[in-house]
Amino acid sequence: MRIHAFAARAPGAALQPFDYELHKLGPYDVDVKVSHCGICHSDVHLIDNDWGISHYPLVPGHEIVGTVAATGEAVEQLNIGERVGVGWQSGSCLRCEWCLNGYENLCRSKVLTCVRRHGGFADFVRTDSRFTFSIPESLGSAGAAPLLCAGVTVYAPMRRYGVRPHHHVGVVGIGGLGHLALQFAHAMGCEVTAFSTNPEQKDDAAAFGADHFVMSRDPSQMRNAARTLDFILSTATAPLPWTAYVEALRPNGTLTIVSRLSSEAEAGVVSAPASLLVAGQKSIAGSVTGGRAVTQEMLVFAARHDIAAKTEVFSCADINSAVQRVRNNAARYRVVLET
């Protein structure tokens, strides 16, 4: 089977047409005919080899929605023609303690959708059926595609740290991740506070479900936020005043970081006075995507509460313009390719 894709042939290079051959399906494999694929900042990092893990030619794309075109002999849960999604991860050992407890995302043998294998910037993608998710009928494909990565990235820690309707939740950074986090927290029944450095995002934040808006560069507004929040989700990649956010937590609160810090931020550390953590029984945590069960749960929750990514849709003919828009942090709020 010949696949028509778009690949970067060197770090930072423009994407160019690239064809490759797929051979016999493995027993658990599925071929997915791609209809939509989100462009995530992680795709840009892979194109540019910012993490030192890229191999070229590199076909990016890990927020994939399409239909099942072929199945291996052991595939039972998916049918030809069914609409499905594929995210950041496309496999794991399924035997280690993490996999057996629903944390396949922590497996040391995990397979990533577009690292050392070709991703979704293509007409078809082959992947493990056990990491392929049914898309609820009510979700539009363009709005659903970013849920496969960005959506589960913000939803999973809310579930893991027990966010409940009576909680006060803060979301730092109202971008590709943050606008989904606001929607999920609002749908969970929480009182939601958006933190941003951009006052122009106030109306958008309210539309996504924020009850309150805090300009994080305003010291007085940050002081007023002290001891008001049970859970804070930081989606920001820039350096943050970590102590101020820990001070914003109520006792037993958790500050969870879901984005890799930029090179500027990595020059420092995530820190806060131990006295603040100990006296209030507060925690700072990290989180990365989510396992299979929480991903499917997230999709069902999103469908039930009419949650979707706000997207800008590009055709494959404009793929390099679309990638550059993400690289320039100009997207409002996710960019999706339509094949």
Sequence and secondary structure as in RCSB ss.txt:
>XXXX:A:sequence
MRIHAFAARAPGAALQPFDYELHKLGPYDVDVKVSHCGICHSDVHLIDNDWGISHYPLVPGHEIVGTVAATGEAV
EQLNIGERVGVGWQSGSCLRCEWCLNGYENLCRSKVLTCVRRHGGFADFVRTDSRFTFSIPESLGSAGAAPLLCA
GVTVYAPMRRYGVRPHHHVGVVGIGGLGHLALQFAHAMGCEVTAFSTNPEQKDDAAAFGADHFVMSRDPSQMRNA
ARTLDFILSTATAPLPWTAYVEALRPNGTLTIVSRLSSEAEAGVVSAPASLLVAGQKSIAGSVTGGRAVTQEMLV
FAARHDIAAKTEVFSCADINSAVQRVRNNAARYRVVLET
>XXXX:A:secstr
 EEEEEEBSSTT   EEEEEE  S  TTEEEEEEEEEEE HHHHHHHHTTTS   SSB    EEEEEEEEE TT 
 S  TT EEEE SEEE  S SHHHHTT GGG TT EETTSSS  SSBSEEEEEGGGEEE  TTS HHHHGGGGTH
HHHHHHHHHHTT  TT EEEEE  STTHHHHHHHHHHTT EEEEEES GGGHHHHHHHT SEEEETT HHHHHHT
TT EEEEEE   S   HHHHHHTEEEEEEEEE S   HHHHTS     HHHHHHHT EEEE  S  HHHHHHHHH
HHHHTT    EEEEEGGGHHHHHHHHHTT  SSEEEEE 
